[in-house]
Amino acid sequence: MPKAPEEIIRDEILALTGYHVPDSTGMVKLDAMENPYRLPAEVQVEVARLVERAALNRYPDSDAARLKARLREAMQIPAAADVLLGNGSDEIIQMLIMAAARPGATVLGLEPSFVMFRMIAGFCGVRFVGVPLNPDFTLNADRVLAAAAEHRPALIFVAFPNNPTGNLFDPGAIARIIEAAPGAMVVDEAYHAFADRTFMPRLKDYPNLLVMRTLSKSGLAGLRLGVLAGAGTWLAHVGKVRLPYNVNVLTQLVADKVLQHQDILAQQAAAIKAERTRLFDELKRIPGVRPYPSDANFILFRTGTADRVFNGLKQRGVLIKNLNGSHPSLVDCFRVTVGTPEENGKFLSALSETVNA
Ligand SMILES: *Cc1c(COP(=O)(O)O)cnc(C)c1O
């Protein structure tokens, strides 16, 4: 008799519940930080032409040289930095932790923050230390520095702006952490398109800084393309655990094409930022609702009795992210993605109705 799966699979994997993506068919979908806007018709036609001619019988360019050159220009990656691409930035997080997973290695992150840092550490059998943010979701640099001195993490992850809280941390505090980090510091700029700050130019100052970006939040979530920029001394080794053809032919072609129309993505980001301001102001007006300021394309807010509100919204056809129970500092909190003015309107009416019910 072969062994049961439970005797083979690692205990920490058995203990996990898989990442759950709720069914959103027919709903106003404001739960996943997607850009609500499609590409304009003329760009769709250009993309269709490319796809028509794509050599799908061939493996992709493993190095994705053309796309990397486009990304360097689009993201103003310093010439001295190297670039590593992932099938989404999730895959880059996985490559980083996998490559650093020496026995006894530790990865450090902040909490609450992006849950994949902790989850992927678990997949790789690496210990994760989560340092709590201050109650107002600002970064407590002294606490991070003390934890770094104690645990000597191989990698430190900071999302800038942070998910799910939406705020940018103090860049001076982040700089202090980079300077004290015993290993590499990854600044995850997934929401860069909606924020006015970046660590990209600082790559030249810090040999242990790695800056991560993604196209997912700025309109191309379906393509799955993540970008890591940093010193070749780091990326040459991390790149060895990259699977040879991780960025597929269609993603390479389409991303390169859409990045030739960066003005469109920038216009969409500007529309989302304008709507973010309106959504924030409207949320403030609803009694019992407290929104937190955001530099991302979503807003964190708190209400009483989150689970009742969540179900009320769902019954009214609106799906947002319920964070209640995900972390002690997020009791009764939600994260709503900024959608189109119409979607945001539907969400706001559903929320007012539910809160007043
Ligand atoms: C959404 C998100 C990612 C993952 O992005 P993909 O490129 O779609 O894998 C990474 N980091 C943070 C902070 C995010 O919110």
The ligand as a Tripos MOL2 file, in Angstrom:
@<TRIPOS>MOLECULE
LIG
   15    15     1     0     0
SMALL
NO_CHARGES

@<TRIPOS>ATOM
      1 C1         -1.2250   42.5670   -5.9760 C.3       1 LIG1
      2 C2          0.0870   42.6000   -5.2970 C.ar      1 LIG1
      3 C3          1.1730   41.8580   -5.7770 C.ar      1 LIG1
      4 C4          1.0190   40.7690   -6.8080 C.3       1 LIG1
      5 O1          0.9460   41.1870   -8.0500 O.3       1 LIG1
      6 P1          1.0550   40.2060   -9.3030 P.3       1 LIG1
      7 O2          2.0880   40.8610  -10.1200 O.co2     1 LIG1
      8 O3         -0.3020   40.2290   -9.8900 O.co2     1 LIG1
      9 O4          1.4770   38.8340   -8.8510 O.co2     1 LIG1
     10 C5          2.4080   42.0300   -5.1860 C.ar      1 LIG1
     11 N1          2.5590   42.8400   -4.1280 N.ar      1 LIG1
     12 C6          1.5370   43.5320   -3.6130 C.ar      1 LIG1
     13 C7          1.7680   44.4180   -2.4470 C.3       1 LIG1
     14 C8          0.2770   43.4260   -4.1790 C.ar      1 LIG1
     15 O5         -0.7510   44.0760   -3.6130 O.3       1 LIG1
@<TRIPOS>BOND
     1     1     2 1
     2     2     3 ar
     3     2    14 ar
     4     3     4 1
     5     3    10 ar
     6     4     5 1
     7     5     6 1
     8     6     7 2
     9     6     8 1
    10     6     9 1
    11    10    11 ar
    12    11    12 ar
    13    12    13 1
    14    12    14 ar
    15    14    15 1
@<TRIPOS>SUBSTRUCTURE
     1 LIG1         1 GROUP 0 **** ****
